[in-house]
Amino acid sequence: MKTRYLLSLFALLWAIAPAAHAADACPNRGELDAMYCDANKDMVADVPTDPKKWKNPSTIVFTYTPVEDPAVYENIFKPFTTHLAACLDKKVVFYQVQNNAAEIEAMRSGRLHVGGFSTGPTAFAVNLAGAIPFAVKGNGLDDSIVFWALSIATALFVVLQYPFGWTADHFGRKPQLLVWSGAIALLIVPVSALIHPEAGFGSVLLVFCFGLGLYAMKSSIAPAIMSELFPTRLRGLGIGAWYNLTVALFGGTAPLVIQWLSNVGHSNWFFWYVAVGAAVAFVATLTLHETKGSVLR
């Protein structure tokens, strides 16, 4: 019996030895999955050293980060996929995934070749799927300036959730919404003028802190307001249907508006579009009744 166990153990060790040797052959992996190696320590997966592992698909599959209306983005990216097909002399197809996990898994399994990832899933795509980031949409600003300014502004956004929740509980939801919408309507256009290719760190930081700081005024109390505005019998319909309808209508069409304004040479007009929307929100807020301290019905 003991001999049988020893033989089984020997067979198991013999089976896993090649895998262990392959893992040890990688001098550096960092945070990457065991499937990948980062010998040059640039924090992204290296091209396999064995040419037999290289792939040359006849059709390139492209996708964009999951959105509300995939058909809209398929049309937006049509010029890009057409250009990519001409550059590679291959067929390029657009395939919209349903969520970030599916997009990462598709790239990891080799079914997806080029993809647009939002900021959050990018690190997971790099570490788990071997994605190599190669492009970012910008306006000429220095990448390091944008990174640090956005990091600080994001931290500020998180911290402000608590004091803005406190002010809404003590002074009311309606005044806070009026400040939020009114400030955006009046200030977004002049503040946006601070962003240009020669902008310094201070200007970029101010813009990001302005935008995320004001957004924190709304995001910190949005769930409470929506629950308080609708009675129990209509809460699911009011929040689930009408709220998401407005998000799809205005959020889903925002890229189309930006694209159209860019095509006609007036991309800065988008800030006026947002200012008008904020003004409408301000007027609509005036019609709401104060819900601070109200008991849910």
C-alpha positions, 0 to 999 in steps of 0.5 A: 500500500505504501509503495502504491502511495509513493508511486502515485506521488511520484506520478503527480510530481512528474506531471506538475514538474513541467508547469513548475519549470515553466513558471520558474522560467519567468524571471519577473511576473509582478501582479500579472496572472501566471499565464503571462511574464514581464521579464522587462518589468514594464508591468504588462505582459511580454510577447511569448518567447516561443513563436509557436504561441503567437497568434495571427487571427484572420478576423480582428474582434473589437469591443468597447466598454459595456454601455447602455446602447451598444448600437450607438457606439458601434456606429461611433467606432465605425470609422476606427474599425474601418481604418483598423481593417485597412491598416491590418488588411484584415476583417474587423468586427465590432462585438459588444460585451454585456459587462466588464467581466465578460470583456476581460474573459473574452480577451483572456481566452483570445476571443477579443483582440482590441478593446476599449476599457474604462479606467476601473477594469483596465488594471484587471484587463492588464493583469488577468487578460494580458491586455496592453494599453496603447492609447488614451483619448486626451487633449494634449495635457501631460499624462502625469499631470492628469493622473495626479490631479484626477487621483487627488480629485477622486480622493476628494470626491470620496471624502466629501460624501460624508460632509455633504450627507451631513449638510443635507440631513441638517439643512435639507436636500433641496438647498443642496441640489439647488447649489449643485445645479446652479453652480454647474449652470453658471460655472462649468463654461468658464471653468472648462476654459482652464483646460488646454494643452498648456494647462498646468497642474494647478489648473487641471486640479482645480477643474477636476476638484470643481467637477467631482466636488460638485458631483459629490453634492448630488451623489451623496444624497441621490439614493435618499432623495429618490427613495423619499420622493416616491411612495413604496407602491411606486418606488420601484417604477419611479427609480427603476424606470424613469431614472434609468430612462433619463440616464439612457436618454441623456447619458447614452446620447452624450457621446453622440452630441460630443462627436457631432460637435467635434465634427462641426468644429465646436467641441467646446459647445458641449459645456454649454449643453451641460450648462443648459441641462443643469439650468433645467435641473435647477428649475425642476428642483424648485418644484420639488418639496423638501424631503429632509426628515420625511418618513418613508411611505 
